[in-house]
Amino acid sequence: MGRADATLVQIVLTAADKDALLDDVRRGFPRACLRYWIVPVVESGELS
């Protein structure tokens, strides 16, 4: 397959917002062959 430039985008959102985000991405990039995966986030935050 070779190599290609890639961009990784990580988003933390509620399960209720997942479908709307995927619909927006499909409409915004109709011809792109995008790969995604969804994993649960048990906790998130910042340490300072």
CHARMM internal coordinates of N, CA and C (Angstrom, degrees):
IC EDIT
DIST 1 N 1 CA 1.4393
DIST 1 CA 1 C 1.5161
ANGL 1 N 1 CA 1 C 111.55
DIST 1 C 2 N 1.2975
ANGL 1 CA 1 C 2 N 118.60
DIHE 1 N 1 CA 1 C 2 N -32.16
DIST 2 N 2 CA 1.4519
ANGL 1 C 2 N 2 CA 119.83
DIHE 1 CA 1 C 2 N 2 CA -178.56
DIST 2 CA 2 C 1.5104
ANGL 2 N 2 CA 2 C 112.17
DIHE 1 C 2 N 2 CA 2 C 87.74
DIST 2 C 3 N 1.3029
ANGL 2 CA 2 C 3 N 114.66
DIHE 2 N 2 CA 2 C 3 N -167.05
DIST 3 N 3 CA 1.4590
ANGL 2 C 3 N 3 CA 120.38
DIHE 2 CA 2 C 3 N 3 CA -177.90
DIST 3 CA 3 C 1.5193
ANGL 3 N 3 CA 3 C 109.84
DIHE 2 C 3 N 3 CA 3 C -117.23
DIST 3 C 4 N 1.3194
ANGL 3 CA 3 C 4 N 114.67
DIHE 3 N 3 CA 3 C 4 N 151.32
DIST 4 N 4 CA 1.4641
ANGL 3 C 4 N 4 CA 120.42
DIHE 3 CA 3 C 4 N 4 CA 177.33
DIST 4 CA 4 C 1.5153
ANGL 4 N 4 CA 4 C 108.71
DIHE 3 C 4 N 4 CA 4 C -146.45
DIST 4 C 5 N 1.3144
ANGL 4 CA 4 C 5 N 116.43
DIHE 4 N 4 CA 4 C 5 N 153.38
DIST 5 N 5 CA 1.4554
ANGL 4 C 5 N 5 CA 119.85
DIHE 4 CA 4 C 5 N 5 CA 174.45
DIST 5 CA 5 C 1.5182
ANGL 5 N 5 CA 5 C 108.88
DIHE 4 C 5 N 5 CA 5 C -63.51
DIST 5 C 6 N 1.3099
ANGL 5 CA 5 C 6 N 116.07
DIHE 5 N 5 CA 5 C 6 N 145.37
DIST 6 N 6 CA 1.4589
ANGL 5 C 6 N 6 CA 120.49
DIHE 5 CA 5 C 6 N 6 CA 179.44
DIST 6 CA 6 C 1.5238
ANGL 6 N 6 CA 6 C 109.08
DIHE 5 C 6 N 6 CA 6 C -142.51
DIST 6 C 7 N 1.2964
ANGL 6 CA 6 C 7 N 115.50
DIHE 6 N 6 CA 6 C 7 N 154.01
DIST 7 N 7 CA 1.4564
ANGL 6 C 7 N 7 CA 122.44
DIHE 6 CA 6 C 7 N 7 CA 175.47
DIST 7 CA 7 C 1.5106
ANGL 7 N 7 CA 7 C 107.88
DIHE 6 C 7 N 7 CA 7 C -127.01
DIST 7 C 8 N 1.3127
ANGL 7 CA 7 C 8 N 115.80
DIHE 7 N 7 CA 7 C 8 N 132.98
DIST 8 N 8 CA 1.4562
ANGL 7 C 8 N 8 CA 121.49
DIHE 7 CA 7 C 8 N 8 CA 177.67
DIST 8 CA 8 C 1.5164
ANGL 8 N 8 CA 8 C 108.38
DIHE 7 C 8 N 8 CA 8 C -105.35
DIST 8 C 9 N 1.3279
ANGL 8 CA 8 C 9 N 115.84
DIHE 8 N 8 CA 8 C 9 N 127.29
DIST 9 N 9 CA 1.4570
ANGL 8 C 9 N 9 CA 121.58
DIHE 8 CA 8 C 9 N 9 CA 177.60
DIST 9 CA 9 C 1.5197
ANGL 9 N 9 CA 9 C 106.93
DIHE 8 C 9 N 9 CA 9 C -120.82
DIST 9 C 10 N 1.3192
ANGL 9 CA 9 C 10 N 116.88
DIHE 9 N 9 CA 9 C 10 N 126.06
DIST 10 N 10 CA 1.4557
ANGL 9 C 10 N 10 CA 121.04
DIHE 9 CA 9 C 10 N 10 CA 177.75
DIST 10 CA 10 C 1.5124
ANGL 10 N 10 CA 10 C 108.87
DIHE 9 C 10 N 10 CA 10 C -115.48
DIST 10 C 11 N 1.3197
ANGL 10 CA 10 C 11 N 115.64
DIHE 10 N 10 CA 10 C 11 N 130.91
DIST 11 N 11 CA 1.4536
ANGL 10 C 11 N 11 CA 121.47
DIHE 10 CA 10 C 11 N 11 CA -176.17
DIST 11 CA 11 C 1.5174
ANGL 11 N 11 CA 11 C 108.76
DIHE 10 C 11 N 11 CA 11 C -131.90
DIST 11 C 12 N 1.3169
ANGL 11 CA 11 C 12 N 116.24
DIHE 11 N 11 CA 11 C 12 N 133.77
DIST 12 N 12 CA 1.4637
ANGL 11 C 12 N 12 CA 121.24
DIHE 11 CA 11 C 12 N 12 CA 173.47
DIST 12 CA 12 C 1.5193
ANGL 12 N 12 CA 12 C 106.28
DIHE 11 C 12 N 12 CA 12 C -107.16
DIST 12 C 13 N 1.3298
ANGL 12 CA 12 C 13 N 116.38
DIHE 12 N 12 CA 12 C 13 N 120.77
DIST 13 N 13 CA 1.4535
ANGL 12 C 13 N 13 CA 120.38
DIHE 12 CA 12 C 13 N 13 CA 179.59
DIST 13 CA 13 C 1.5245
ANGL 13 N 13 CA 13 C 109.19
DIHE 12 C 13 N 13 CA 13 C -148.60
DIST 13 C 14 N 1.2985
ANGL 13 CA 13 C 14 N 115.43
DIHE 13 N 13 CA 13 C 14 N 169.20
DIST 14 N 14 CA 1.4586
ANGL 13 C 14 N 14 CA 120.03
DIHE 13 CA 13 C 14 N 14 CA -179.81
DIST 14 CA 14 C 1.5296
ANGL 14 N 14 CA 14 C 109.66
DIHE 13 C 14 N 14 CA 14 C -74.27
DIST 14 C 15 N 1.3248
ANGL 14 CA 14 C 15 N 115.45
DIHE 14 N 14 CA 14 C 15 N 155.57
DIST 15 N 15 CA 1.4611
ANGL 14 C 15 N 15 CA 120.29
DIHE 14 CA 14 C 15 N 15 CA 178.17
DIST 15 CA 15 C 1.5244
ANGL 15 N 15 CA 15 C 110.92
DIHE 14 C 15 N 15 CA 15 C -59.62
DIST 15 C 16 N 1.3138
ANGL 15 CA 15 C 16 N 116.79
DIHE 15 N 15 CA 15 C 16 N -32.50
DIST 16 N 16 CA 1.4606
ANGL 15 C 16 N 16 CA 121.10
DIHE 15 CA 15 C 16 N 16 CA -179.54
DIST 16 CA 16 C 1.5352
ANGL 16 N 16 CA 16 C 112.02
DIHE 15 C 16 N 16 CA 16 C -65.88
DIST 16 C 17 N 1.3319
ANGL 16 CA 16 C 17 N 118.55
DIHE 16 N 16 CA 16 C 17 N -25.84
DIST 17 N 17 CA 1.4653
ANGL 16 C 17 N 17 CA 122.18
DIHE 16 CA 16 C 17 N 17 CA -178.23
DIST 17 CA 17 C 1.5277
ANGL 17 N 17 CA 17 C 113.22
DIHE 16 C 17 N 17 CA 17 C -91.07
DIST 17 C 18 N 1.3141
ANGL 17 CA 17 C 18 N 117.96
DIHE 17 N 17 CA 17 C 18 N -8.62
DIST 18 N 18 CA 1.4647
ANGL 17 C 18 N 18 CA 122.46
DIHE 17 CA 17 C 18 N 18 CA -175.02
DIST 18 CA 18 C 1.5226
ANGL 18 N 18 CA 18 C 112.77
DIHE 17 C 18 N 18 CA 18 C -58.74
DIST 18 C 19 N 1.3151
ANGL 18 CA 18 C 19 N 118.20
DIHE 18 N 18 CA 18 C 19 N -51.16
DIST 19 N 19 CA 1.4560
ANGL 18 C 19 N 19 CA 121.12
DIHE 18 CA 18 C 19 N 19 CA -176.41
DIST 19 CA 19 C 1.5230
ANGL 19 N 19 CA 19 C 112.23
DIHE 18 C 19 N 19 CA 19 C -63.43
DIST 19 C 20 N 1.3235
ANGL 19 CA 19 C 20 N 116.84
DIHE 19 N 19 CA 19 C 20 N -39.80
DIST 20 N 20 CA 1.4715
ANGL 19 C 20 N 20 CA 120.18
DIHE 19 CA 19 C 20 N 20 CA 178.62
DIST 20 CA 20 C 1.5281
ANGL 20 N 20 CA 20 C 110.39
DIHE 19 C 20 N 20 CA 20 C -63.74
DIST 20 C 21 N 1.3239
ANGL 20 CA 20 C 21 N 117.23
DIHE 20 N 20 CA 20 C 21 N -41.36
DIST 21 N 21 CA 1.4706
ANGL 20 C 21 N 21 CA 120.15
DIHE 20 CA 20 C 21 N 21 CA 178.93
DIST 21 CA 21 C 1.5241
ANGL 21 N 21 CA 21 C 110.52
DIHE 20 C 21 N 21 CA 21 C -63.65
DIST 21 C 22 N 1.3228
ANGL 21 CA 21 C 22 N 117.64
DIHE 21 N 21 CA 21 C 22 N -46.11
DIST 22 N 22 CA 1.4647
ANGL 21 C 22 N 22 CA 120.20
DIHE 21 CA 21 C 22 N 22 CA 179.54
DIST 22 CA 22 C 1.5271
ANGL 22 N 22 CA 22 C 111.44
DIHE 21 C 22 N 22 CA 22 C -62.02
DIST 22 C 23 N 1.3157
ANGL 22 CA 22 C 23 N 117.96
DIHE 22 N 22 CA 22 C 23 N -39.17
DIST 23 N 23 CA 1.4691
ANGL 22 C 23 N 23 CA 121.05
DIHE 22 CA 22 C 23 N 23 CA 176.36
DIST 23 CA 23 C 1.5172
ANGL 23 N 23 CA 23 C 111.30
DIHE 22 C 23 N 23 CA 23 C -62.42
DIST 23 C 24 N 1.3334
ANGL 23 CA 23 C 24 N 117.13
DIHE 23 N 23 CA 23 C 24 N -43.34
DIST 24 N 24 CA 1.4688
ANGL 23 C 24 N 24 CA 121.41
DIHE 23 CA 23 C 24 N 24 CA 178.84
DIST 24 CA 24 C 1.5251
ANGL 24 N 24 CA 24 C 111.04
DIHE 23 C 24 N 24 CA 24 C -62.42
DIST 24 C 25 N 1.3217
ANGL 24 CA 24 C 25 N 116.88
DIHE 24 N 24 CA 24 C 25 N -42.10
DIST 25 N 25 CA 1.4695
ANGL 24 C 25 N 25 CA 120.52
DIHE 24 CA 24 C 25 N 25 CA -179.79
DIST 25 CA 25 C 1.5284
ANGL 25 N 25 CA 25 C 109.80
DIHE 24 C 25 N 25 CA 25 C -66.67
DIST 25 C 26 N 1.3112
ANGL 25 CA 25 C 26 N 117.75
DIHE 25 N 25 CA 25 C 26 N -42.04
DIST 26 N 26 CA 1.4745
ANGL 25 C 26 N 26 CA 120.44
DIHE 25 CA 25 C 26 N 26 CA 177.87
DIST 26 CA 26 C 1.5272
ANGL 26 N 26 CA 26 C 111.43
DIHE 25 C 26 N 26 CA 26 C -59.83
DIST 26 C 27 N 1.3241
ANGL 26 CA 26 C 27 N 116.66
DIHE 26 N 26 CA 26 C 27 N -42.85
DIST 27 N 27 CA 1.4706
ANGL 26 C 27 N 27 CA 120.31
DIHE 26 CA 26 C 27 N 27 CA 179.21
DIST 27 CA 27 C 1.5279
ANGL 27 N 27 CA 27 C 111.57
DIHE 26 C 27 N 27 CA 27 C -70.73
DIST 27 C 28 N 1.3257
ANGL 27 CA 27 C 28 N 117.11
DIHE 27 N 27 CA 27 C 28 N -36.62
DIST 28 N 28 CA 1.4630
ANGL 27 C 28 N 28 CA 120.53
DIHE 27 CA 27 C 28 N 28 CA -177.93
DIST 28 CA 28 C 1.5203
ANGL 28 N 28 CA 28 C 114.45
DIHE 27 C 28 N 28 CA 28 C -75.24
DIST 28 C 29 N 1.3334
ANGL 28 CA 28 C 29 N 116.56
DIHE 28 N 28 CA 28 C 29 N -24.97
DIST 29 N 29 CA 1.4666
ANGL 28 C 29 N 29 CA 121.40
DIHE 28 CA 28 C 29 N 29 CA -178.22
DIST 29 CA 29 C 1.5320
ANGL 29 N 29 CA 29 C 109.44
DIHE 28 C 29 N 29 CA 29 C -133.13
DIST 29 C 30 N 1.3281
ANGL 29 CA 29 C 30 N 117.63
DIHE 29 N 29 CA 29 C 30 N 66.12
DIST 30 N 30 CA 1.4638
ANGL 29 C 30 N 30 CA 120.67
DIHE 29 CA 29 C 30 N 30 CA -171.23
DIST 30 CA 30 C 1.5318
ANGL 30 N 30 CA 30 C 114.61
DIHE 29 C 30 N 30 CA 30 C -64.72
DIST 30 C 31 N 1.3161
ANGL 30 CA 30 C 31 N 118.19
DIHE 30 N 30 CA 30 C 31 N -27.24
DIST 31 N 31 CA 1.4677
ANGL 30 C 31 N 31 CA 120.17
DIHE 30 CA 30 C 31 N 31 CA -176.73
DIST 31 CA 31 C 1.5205
ANGL 31 N 31 CA 31 C 112.97
DIHE 30 C 31 N 31 CA 31 C -107.01
DIST 31 C 32 N 1.3090
ANGL 31 CA 31 C 32 N 117.07
DIHE 31 N 31 CA 31 C 32 N 0.33
DIST 32 N 32 CA 1.4655
ANGL 31 C 32 N 32 CA 120.14
DIHE 31 CA 31 C 32 N 32 CA -178.26
DIST 32 CA 32 C 1.5212
ANGL 32 N 32 CA 32 C 110.19
DIHE 31 C 32 N 32 CA 32 C -80.58
DIST 32 C 33 N 1.2815
ANGL 32 CA 32 C 33 N 115.20
DIHE 32 N 32 CA 32 C 33 N 143.37
DIST 33 N 33 CA 1.4590
ANGL 32 C 33 N 33 CA 120.83
DIHE 32 CA 32 C 33 N 33 CA 175.01
DIST 33 CA 33 C 1.5307
ANGL 33 N 33 CA 33 C 106.42
DIHE 32 C 33 N 33 CA 33 C -98.31
DIST 33 C 34 N 1.3160
ANGL 33 CA 33 C 34 N 115.44
DIHE 33 N 33 CA 33 C 34 N 84.92
DIST 34 N 34 CA 1.4634
ANGL 33 C 34 N 34 CA 120.88
DIHE 33 CA 33 C 34 N 34 CA -175.39
DIST 34 CA 34 C 1.5230
ANGL 34 N 34 CA 34 C 110.15
DIHE 33 C 34 N 34 CA 34 C -96.33
DIST 34 C 35 N 1.3131
ANGL 34 CA 34 C 35 N 115.26
DIHE 34 N 34 CA 34 C 35 N 142.50
DIST 35 N 35 CA 1.4609
ANGL 34 C 35 N 35 CA 121.52
DIHE 34 CA 34 C 35 N 35 CA 176.67
DIST 35 CA 35 C 1.5203
ANGL 35 N 35 CA 35 C 107.73
DIHE 34 C 35 N 35 CA 35 C -107.99
DIST 35 C 36 N 1.3192
ANGL 35 CA 35 C 36 N 116.13
DIHE 35 N 35 CA 35 C 36 N 138.64
DIST 36 N 36 CA 1.4558
ANGL 35 C 36 N 36 CA 119.88
DIHE 35 CA 35 C 36 N 36 CA 176.87
DIST 36 CA 36 C 1.5151
ANGL 36 N 36 CA 36 C 109.39
DIHE 35 C 36 N 36 CA 36 C -141.96
DIST 36 C 37 N 1.3072
ANGL 36 CA 36 C 37 N 115.43
DIHE 36 N 36 CA 36 C 37 N 159.23
DIST 37 N 37 CA 1.4549
ANGL 36 C 37 N 37 CA 120.69
DIHE 36 CA 36 C 37 N 37 CA 171.68
DIST 37 CA 37 C 1.5119
ANGL 37 N 37 CA 37 C 107.86
DIHE 36 C 37 N 37 CA 37 C -145.13
DIST 37 C 38 N 1.3077
ANGL 37 CA 37 C 38 N 114.57
DIHE 37 N 37 CA 37 C 38 N 150.50
DIST 38 N 38 CA 1.4574
ANGL 37 C 38 N 38 CA 121.33
DIHE 37 CA 37 C 38 N 38 CA -176.42
DIST 38 CA 38 C 1.5180
ANGL 38 N 38 CA 38 C 108.32
DIHE 37 C 38 N 38 CA 38 C -121.89
DIST 38 C 39 N 1.3053
ANGL 38 CA 38 C 39 N 116.39
DIHE 38 N 38 CA 38 C 39 N 126.10
DIST 39 N 39 CA 1.4618
ANGL 38 C 39 N 39 CA 121.91
DIHE 38 CA 38 C 39 N 39 CA 177.62
DIST 39 CA 39 C 1.5231
ANGL 39 N 39 CA 39 C 108.51
DIHE 38 C 39 N 39 CA 39 C -131.13
DIST 39 C 40 N 1.3189
ANGL 39 CA 39 C 40 N 117.46
DIHE 39 N 39 CA 39 C 40 N 146.10
DIST 40 N 40 CA 1.4669
ANGL 39 C 40 N 40 CA 119.17
DIHE 39 CA 39 C 40 N 40 CA 178.34
DIST 40 CA 40 C 1.5294
ANGL 40 N 40 CA 40 C 111.05
DIHE 39 C 40 N 40 CA 40 C -71.17
DIST 40 C 41 N 1.3082
ANGL 40 CA 40 C 41 N 115.77
DIHE 40 N 40 CA 40 C 41 N 144.68
DIST 41 N 41 CA 1.4623
ANGL 40 C 41 N 41 CA 122.18
DIHE 40 CA 40 C 41 N 41 CA 174.73
DIST 41 CA 41 C 1.5232
ANGL 41 N 41 CA 41 C 106.72
DIHE 40 C 41 N 41 CA 41 C -107.47
DIST 41 C 42 N 1.3040
ANGL 41 CA 41 C 42 N 115.81
DIHE 41 N 41 CA 41 C 42 N 117.26
DIST 42 N 42 CA 1.4610
ANGL 41 C 42 N 42 CA 120.25
DIHE 41 CA 41 C 42 N 42 CA -178.33
DIST 42 CA 42 C 1.5202
ANGL 42 N 42 CA 42 C 110.11
DIHE 41 C 42 N 42 CA 42 C -74.13
DIST 42 C 43 N 1.3130
ANGL 42 CA 42 C 43 N 116.25
DIHE 42 N 42 CA 42 C 43 N -37.32
DIST 43 N 43 CA 1.4526
ANGL 42 C 43 N 43 CA 120.71
DIHE 42 CA 42 C 43 N 43 CA -178.83
DIST 43 CA 43 C 1.5213
ANGL 43 N 43 CA 43 C 108.61
DIHE 42 C 43 N 43 CA 43 C -159.32
DIST 43 C 44 N 1.3134
ANGL 43 CA 43 C 44 N 116.11
DIHE 43 N 43 CA 43 C 44 N 149.87
DIST 44 N 44 CA 1.4598
ANGL 43 C 44 N 44 CA 120.42
DIHE 43 CA 43 C 44 N 44 CA 173.59
DIST 44 CA 44 C 1.5128
ANGL 44 N 44 CA 44 C 108.07
DIHE 43 C 44 N 44 CA 44 C -146.18
DIST 44 C 45 N 1.3102
ANGL 44 CA 44 C 45 N 115.99
DIHE 44 N 44 CA 44 C 45 N 158.70
DIST 45 N 45 CA 1.4583
ANGL 44 C 45 N 45 CA 120.97
DIHE 44 CA 44 C 45 N 45 CA -179.99
DIST 45 CA 45 C 1.5099
ANGL 45 N 45 CA 45 C 110.36
DIHE 44 C 45 N 45 CA 45 C 170.94
DIST 45 C 46 N 1.3142
ANGL 45 CA 45 C 46 N 115.36
DIHE 45 N 45 CA 45 C 46 N -167.96
DIST 46 N 46 CA 1.4702
ANGL 45 C 46 N 46 CA 121.43
DIHE 45 CA 45 C 46 N 46 CA 177.93
DIST 46 CA 46 C 1.5137
ANGL 46 N 46 CA 46 C 108.99
DIHE 45 C 46 N 46 CA 46 C -128.51
DIST 46 C 47 N 1.3185
ANGL 46 CA 46 C 47 N 114.71
DIHE 46 N 46 CA 46 C 47 N 143.47
DIST 47 N 47 CA 1.4598
ANGL 46 C 47 N 47 CA 120.62
DIHE 46 CA 46 C 47 N 47 CA 174.15
DIST 47 CA 47 C 1.5241
ANGL 47 N 47 CA 47 C 107.50
DIHE 46 C 47 N 47 CA 47 C -106.85
DIST 47 C 48 N 1.3025
ANGL 47 CA 47 C 48 N 115.99
DIHE 47 N 47 CA 47 C 48 N 131.79
DIST 48 N 48 CA 1.4689
ANGL 47 C 48 N 48 CA 117.24
DIHE 47 CA 47 C 48 N 48 CA 178.44
DIST 48 CA 48 C 1.5063
ANGL 48 N 48 CA 48 C 109.82
DIHE 47 C 48 N 48 CA 48 C -133.89
END
COOR INIT
IC SEED 1 N 1 CA 1 C
IC BUILD
